[in-house]
């Protein structure tokens, strides 16, 4: 899960300048939609709880990094919300 967390933080860092400039980021939005759709499709009622936790963690991470909630990686670095969702 740590590598997934680092991947999404890196993804946000790469696209952060483009988002602040107002440039189109369709590729990022398509990727985030496909990941969230995959998580939502694989969350069903009879799914074992152990298999659901990573999917919820990924959805929470996407929401925190790209959805408008401030995400604190550590006390020295605070990310501003991007409000993409």
N, C-alpha and C positions, 0 to 999 in steps of 0.2 A: 504494500500500500504506500510505502514511503516513496518508491520510484514513480508511482502514479501521481502522487502529490507533487513531486519535483517536476514531473513532466508538465502538469497543468500550470504550475508557477512559471516555468520557462516559456510556455505558450503565451501566457498573459504578458510576460515581459517583452516578448518579441512583438506582439501586436499592440502594446500599450501606446506607442508613439503614433501609430496610424489611427488609433481610436481617438486620441486627443486632438489630432489634426482634422478629424472628420472624414478621413478617407474611407472608402468602402472596404469592409472586411467580410465579404460573402463567404470566403473559404472557411474562416474561423466559425462563423455562424452555422454553416452547413455541418462542420465537424461536431460542434457542440450539440446541435440538434440530433445528429445521428447517435452520438453517445448517450444522450438523455433518452432517446426513443429505445435504444437497446436496453438500457437499465429498466425503463418502464415496462417493456414487453416481458422481461425476465423476472419481474416482481409479480408474482401471482399468489393466490390465497394458500395453496398447498405447498409452497416452496419452503424448504427447511430454513429456519432462522439463521443458521450459520452461513448459508449461501446468500442470504439477503443483506447482511451487514456490509459487505464490500460495495454492493450496488448503492445502498443508501449513503455510504461514505463518499462515493464518487459524485452522486447527485448533490450532496451537501457541499462538497468542494467546488463544484462548478457554480453552484448558487452563491457561495461566498466570494469566489474570485471574479465572477463575471456578472453577477446578478444584482449588485447594488448594495451589498452588505460589506462593511469593512472587514478585511481579513488580516489578522495579526500573525505573521509568520514567526517573528520573535520580537522582543521588546525594542530592538534597535530599528526594525524595518516594518513600516505599516503601509499596506496597499490601500489606495483610494478605490472606491467602487467604480466600475466601468458602466453600469446600467445597461447592459446588453440584453438582459432578459426582461 
